Each structure stands twice: as C-alpha cells, then as structure tokens.
Amino acid sequence: MSSGTLPMATYHRTQALGAGSFGSVLTVYNDDGEEFAMKLFEPDDDDDDDDDEFENKDTTLELGALLEISVLRLLRDQNAHTNIVEMADVRGAEGDAEEDEENIGAGTSGCLGMAMPLYPLGSLDAAIDKKAFQLQSRPAKIRVAHGLLSALTYLHENGIMHRDIKSENVMLVEESDGSIKPVLIDFSLAKIVNATMLGDASNWFPPLSSDGDEDEPTANTGQAGTLTYMAPEVNECEPYGLRSDLWSLGVVFLEMLRKEGTLQAVKATQAEKLVQEGLQSLPEGKPFPNLVRSLLKRNPEERWMARECIENMSQTLFSVIQEPILPPKKIINIKDALPFDDIAEDSDENVAPPSQAATDNGKGKKKKNFKKKDPVLDRHLKNVRRLCNELECDHPMTIHSAMCYCQQMLQLEEELDDLSKSQMMLDCVLVAHKMFEVEMLDLTELEENYKSFKDWDLSEYKDNEATILMMLDYCLFPRELVDLS
C-alpha cells in the first residue's frame, strides 16, 4: 500500500484563506488549473524586532509542521481514507525567498508548504453555529458521526493518535448525491503511539494501565489539544492514550445534538461542566445520545473504542448508512508505504532523493538492514546512542529514528561519523529528539550545555533540518527498527 510519489508541482497563489497554527493558508492553483489550499509553515519570528536577538533566535521548523507533514505524507494515495484530509503535495523550504511573489514554486518562497484540497462548505463548527441546513436532518448528523468514527478507527488501528479533535478541525464536503461527508484535518498534534506500522508492536511502549490493555499501547502525559475538547485525564496531566480522542469526538457529537452553538470553555472545570450539562439535556434511550454517553465516560477504560462504537451501533444508529458500515481493518506497513533506496555498498553511484527514487527496493543494490550486523551500522549506532545518552533521550523512537535519518544522509555526507568535519549526525539526532521527546531542547544553549555540540552551528542546522525532511521523503517516522542488542 504505497503512499505514492509527490508531484512536486509549481503553484500560483490567488488569495489568502486565513491564518493557521503555524503560518498562512492560501488558495493556489497548479499549471493544470486545479485549485488547492496551500498551508505555509512559517517560522514564528515576527515578534522580535531586535536584530541581534533575531540573529540567534531559533526559527527552525515548528514541531507541529513536522508532525502534520509526516503523518499526512503517510496517509495518502493507497493509504488515504475518505474521511481524512489527503495531502496533495509538499513544497520544500530550500528554495529562493526572492522568487516571484505571484508564484509558489520550489521552496514556496522560502517556506515549507503543503497543498491540500479546498473545502467550500467550511468547517463543522461554523455549520453548527450557523445552524446550517446541511446539518439539520438526522441522517446528515449520523453520516458525519459514522465518517469520523471510521476515520478514528483507521488512525487508531495504525497507532496514530490525533490529539486535537474538535468541530473546527472537521471540514464538510457535499457528495454528488447531495449527502454530507466529514473530513478530519489538522494533524499538527498527531502522534505515533506504537510500532504497528513497523510490523512489531511488542515491547515497544509501556501499557497505559496495569492490566496491559492491548487497545492502549502507550501512556502519554502533559496537556495537548483544545481545552473544551480535552479528556479529563489530559486536562489533569494524567497518563492518557487513544481513548482520549474518543472523549474529544464525544464532545463534537454533543455539539451536533445540542440546539445551541459550539461549546466554548476557558477553564478545565468549565469544560467538564458544559459537557455534563449537555449530557443531561439529551433524551434517554435513543441511539445517538447513547453513543455520546458511551464516549463521554470520565473513566477512559469505560469509553468505547472507535470500531466498538460502529459495531455496537450498526443495527440501530448506523443502519441508514448505505456503504459498508464497519470499515475493514487496513494496517499500513511504513516500509511498503514509503520505501526508499539505501546507499549501495562499494559504490560511488549517486542515489536520487526518496521522493524521486524508484520504489523497486533498489534492484542491483545491496540493501543495508538494521537487523543484521554491519560494521558501518554498528559504528553509527554507537555514536547515535552516545549522543542520545548525552541529550538524556527517553523515548524509544528517538534512537531508531536518528539511525534511519543517518542512513539516508550518508548519500550526502560520507564522513557522517567525523563530528569535526560534519554536524549532520548531530542534526539527525536533534531532529529525532524534536520529533519524539517530551521536553524540547533550547537550541540556542546547546553549545554551552553539551560537550559534543561545542562547535555546533544553528544556522547550519536549519538547512540540515530541511534536507533531512526532504531525504526522508517528507515523513520523519523511521522505516524499520534498529537492532539494539
């Protein structure tokens, strides 16, 4: 199930759609006249007018941009889901900022950009607030609920947690038969929570609960998301897992059933009070309210998982659905979805970037395998492990990802292990740390705090970060596990 090749097209801007979490959103069209929304991920450096401070400021890519691009790069083409936004293209951040302002060609005028479909009907929260006719009928609400549960089923069974489900992040699409389809967007807080896509989820993360619930393979802490929709365990900074997404979805469904606009809370206690008041207003014994109640259980272990919701409601609430009610299980293997050639041993042949490389597993080339002993890999692993220890990395994905990045960057940096000649290995570890560790590093203080980074250069890192993203085919999740024995 391939995630396809990116077209890497040229785009021309028409008008601004608005501001996103990490930059502006524009309406653009390609050379064939097709229109898209282009989300530009701009460094957040507008509030600092001091030139000296600005020069040292960390204006690297936002973590949310890396997460969203990595997840949506994976979930496209054969791995697309009809209720999840499909990335159309990516424009790299390595272009010329001086290019024609009317065009968004290579480099999107110096910003990383992502092309997506346009949604003329707008978002679910706008439809709820305006009491739009598209949502007035019960069948329309049921189709929206089923589509979002189907999307979460797909995400969760592939170990992906969205972490910011809200009505604002659901776009509406009018189908050819006049029905309404929901599309889940904004994956800037998304997270891979187990190794399902690597084909080996065993012993990967600690279980959420003491009974080792297989549905919850990981425990996260710290707040993430939008207050009104946060599950109680997230608000209280308790360990949480996939079921926190189901609470958020329950709030969205509650909003659809209420006769008022979307819920707005400024404090955690207010959010939970609004939810409880909304639940009390729902009628007893009816399928849709019963579904909402099953999702808004304060104890996460009592909440239904997404597939469980569809199964339990297939004969009642979802009996009006024409397409298959229960989605088939579809597990992505990231090595098949986004294959790329490793460097050839004993060869000076230049290898094309992954986005341009053939997907035939490199015929005629000897593949390096993380699971087989290899002196080069062993040396890389020793150095990467040392750097991860120095940075006090805790997440198991960090070292696997850093190794994956290093193996790809060998195509550009032959002396990867010689830190006196290249900082690329340092930067591979830093990008992996940024992607997977809980605590973010202050890049402006690296040289002072860590011995291996005494000669490290922030401006060079900015270029390397964009290059690593490109060479990983715009998906920073590792392609396979490293043999750490």
C-alpha positions, 0 to 999 in steps of 0.5 A, a space after each residue: 500500500 504505497 503512499 505514492 510519489 509527490 508531484 512536486 508541482 509549481 503553484 500560483 497563489 490567488 488569495 489568502 484563506 486565513 491564518 493557521 497554527 503555524 503560518 498562512 493558508 492560501 488558495 493556489 492553483 497548479 499549471 493544470 488549473 486545479 485549485 488547492 489550499 496551500 498551508 505555509 509553515 512559517 517560522 514564528 519570528 515576527 515578534 522580535 524586532 531586535 536584530 541581534 536577538 533575531 540573529 540567534 533566535 531559533 526559527 527552525 521548523 515548528 514541531 507541529 509542521 513536522 508532525 502534520 507533514 509526516 503523518 499526512 505524507 503517510 496517509 495518502 494515495 493507497 493509504 488515504 481514507 475518505 474521511 481524512 484530509 489527503 495531502 496533495 503535495 509538499 513544497 520544500 523550504 530550500 528554495 529562493 525567498 526572492 522568487 516571484 511573489 505571484 508564484 509558489 514554486 520550489 521552496 514556496 518562497 522560502 517556506 515549507 508548504 503543503 497543498 491540500 484540497 479546498 473545502 467550500 462548505 467550511 468547517 463543522 463548527 461554523 455549520 453548527 453555529 450557523 445552524 446550517 441546513 446541511 446539518 439539520 436532518 438526522 441522517 446528515 448528523 449520523 453520516 458525519 458521526 459514522 465518517 469520523 468514527 471510521 476515520 478514528 478507527 483507521 488512525 487508531 488501528 495504525 497507532 496514530 493518535 490525533 490529539 486535537 479533535 474538535 468541530 473546527 478541525 472537521 471540514 464538510 464536503 457535499 457528495 454528488 448525491 447531495 449527502 454530507 461527508 466529514 473530513 478530519 484535518 489538522 494533524 499538527 498534534 498527531 502522534 505515533 503511539 506504537 510500532 504497528 506500522 513497523 510490523 512489531 508492536 511488542 515491547 515497544 511502549 509501556 501499557 497505559 494501565 496495569 492490566 496491559 490493555 492491548 487497545 492502549 499501547 502507550 501512556 502519554 502525559 502533559 496537556 495537548 489539544 483544545 481545552 473544551 475538547 480535552 479528556 479529563 485525564 489530559 486536562 489533569 496531566 494524567 497518563 492518557 492514550 487513544 481513548 482520549 480522542 474518543 472523549 474529544 469526538 464525544 464532545 463534537 457529537 454533543 455539539 451536533 445534538 445540542 440546539 445551541 452553538 459550539 461549546 466554548 470553555 476557558 477553564 478545565 472545570 468549565 469544560 467538564 461542566 458544559 459537557 455534563 450539562 449537555 449530557 443531561 439535556 439529551 433524551 434517554 434511550 435513543 441511539 445517538 445520545 447513547 453513543 455520546 454517553 458511551 464516549 463521554 465516560 470520565 473513566 477512559 477504560 469505560 469509553 468505547 473504542 472507535 470500531 466498538 462504537 460502529 459495531 455496537 451501533 450498526 443495527 440501530 444508529 448506523 443502519 441508514 448508512 448505505 456503504 459498508 458500515 464497519 470499515 475493514 481493518 487496513 494496517 499500513 506497513 511504513 516500509 511498503 508505504 514509503 520505501 526508499 533506496 539505501 546507499 549501495 555498498 562499494 559504490 560511488 553511484 549517486 542515489 536520487 532523493 526518496 521522493 524521486 527514487 524508484 520504489 523497486 527496493 533498489 534492484 542491483 543494490 545491496 540493501 543495508 538492514 538494521 537487523 543484521 550486523 554491519 560494521 558501518 551500522 554498528 559504528 553509527 549506532 554507537 555514536 547515535 546512542 552516545 549522543 542520545 545518552 548525552 541529550 538524556 533521550 527517553 523515548 524509544 523512537 528517538 534512537 531508531 529514528 536518528 539511525 534511519 535519518 543517518 542512513 539516508 544522509 550518508 548519500 550526502 555526507 560520507 564522513 557522517 561519523 567525523 563530528 569535526 568535519 560534519 554536524 549532520 549526525 548531530 542534526 539527525 539526532 536533534 531532529 529525532 529528539 524534536 520529533 519524539 521527546 517530551 521536553 524540547 531542547 533550547 537550541 540556542 544553549 546547546 553549545 554551552 550545555 553539551 560537550 559534543 555540540 561545542 562547535 555546533 552551528 544553528 544556522 547550519 542546522 536549519 538547512 540540515 533540518 530541511 534536507 533531512 525532511 526532504 531525504 526522508 521523503 517528507 515523513 520523519 517516522 523511521 522505516 524499520 527498527 534498529 537492532 539494539 542488542 
